[in-house]
Amino acid sequence: MKKCNKCNIKFNTTETICPLCQNKLEKESIDKVFPTNVRLKTNAIILKCLLFISLAISIIAGAIELYISNNLYYCLFIIGGLFTNYVFLYFILKNKENVLNFFGKCGVVLILLSLIWYIATKNTIITNFIIPSICIFELLFNLITFIVLKRNYVVNYFNLIVLNVLLLIVPLILILLNCTTFNLLSYICFILDIIVLIGLIIFYFDDIKTELNKIFNI
């Protein structure tokens, strides 16, 4: 339907001029009966990000192991862990209100479980590959989320930024404690952490300063 604002009459026509007063007809906007479900749309984007990151890490891990040992034994553990994590999150995100906060807490839980697993088994696969992979996974997920949300991510989810900075220090601590025998993924994790922090400080220094003032009541 089109409407003439001068005559205040609606016309079901393809013409662009009012037949009564020759005024320009305006196309009438149609309101949606059912609003878009923003939460479901956001969850769909997050799941796509998770799938992309999982596949990327699997390919990188496979390439590194093939280069070093010419087999894919350890890589299968990483792929299995990423696949399990993706399926786990897929079902939870369907009914979760605050997805980003949940995901940040999920990363902490996974790393804590991995550390408990390492303490119980002393298996260096956990410290060499699994924990650094979880940290890189968290970093890439939050980096993609940051690219999508931009300043809103810094302002509304500053606690997640702090949490991820702390998570990404874990692989470095494991190296210092001599809990690893293969440090490449841990170093990659630490370098990515530094690069992201530098980018945040350069481009969003004022927002970060404001959020810190809120936290510490300065």
URGIHU-V971685 format. One record per helix or strand. SS is the DSSP state (a for helix, b for strand). FROM is the first residue (numbers start at 1). TO is the last residue. If there is no record, write none. Layout:
ss=<SS,SS>
from=<FROM,FROM>
to=<TO,TO>
This chain:
ss=<b,b,b,b,b,a,a,a,a,a,a,a>
from=<2,9,17,24,26,38,73,99,124,151,158,184>
to=<4,11,17,24,27,69,93,121,149,156,176,216>
